[in-house]
Amino acid sequence: MDVILKKRMKDHVITFWEKTQDEEIQKLFPFSIESLEEALKLYEESLKDGALSYGKVIYYGNKYIGDIWCYSIDEINEKMAMLS
């Protein structure tokens, strides 16, 4: 299986947003982001030093198939993170 993680770029954010606006997908997953602008802002925040989230994109056979995220990163108090 040829699965590769690559750097997440602005174009990936837009593609993910567009593909997840489907009504059936919306029923399956609990999305909290309500606009493309909000998604892009969160992406920009994730690029900063000390960010509390970190994302990569998943490619299979040279085709983008989704994102993987580590978020709610707390290395000081709770020493925890979530993976999605």
N, C-alpha and C positions, 0 to 999 in steps of 0.2 A: 504494500500500500504506500503510495507516494503522497503523504500528508506533510505539509511544510507550514511553519509559522513565519509570517513576514511582518514587517513594520506596518502599523496602521496609519493610513493617510486620510486626508480630508475627503478624497473621492470615495473611500470605503464607507465613511460616515454617511455620505449622501446616498450611496447604493443601498446600504443597510436600511436607512430610513425609508426610502422609496419602496423597497421590497416588503417591508413589515407593515405597510399601511393597508394591506389586504384585510378585509373583514374577518375571514376565517383565522388568519394568523393572530389577529387582535384578540380573538376569543380564547386562544390557547396559551398566551403568554401575558403576564402582568407587566405591561409597559408603563413606566412612570414619566417618560419624556413625552411632552405634548406637542413639540414643534421641531422642525428641522433646525431652526435657529438655536433652540435650547441644546439639541444634540451637538451642534458644531461648537457651541460655547463649552460644553462639558469636555469635548475632545481637546480643545485648546487648553483647558485647565489640566487635563491629564498629561500634557507635555511639559508642564512646569516642574522645576525641582521641588521635591517634597510633596508631590501629588499623592492623593489618597486613593487613586485608581490607576490601573495600567492595563492597556489592551494590546492585543496582537490580532492579526487576521489569519484565518485558516485557508490554505490553498490545497486543493486536491487535483493532481494532474494539471497543474498550471491554471486552474480555475478557482476564483474566489468563491468560497462556500459559506463563510460566516466569520464571526468574531469570537474571541475568547477574552474574558475580563477577570482581572483580580481587582476587587474594590473593597471599600471600607477598611483600607489598610491602616492599622494602628500598631506601630512598632514600639510604642512607649507605655501606654496605660493597659489596654486589654491584651496586647500582643496577639492580634488576630487579623484575619482577612477572609473575604468570601471569593469564591471562584464561580464564574458563570460562563 
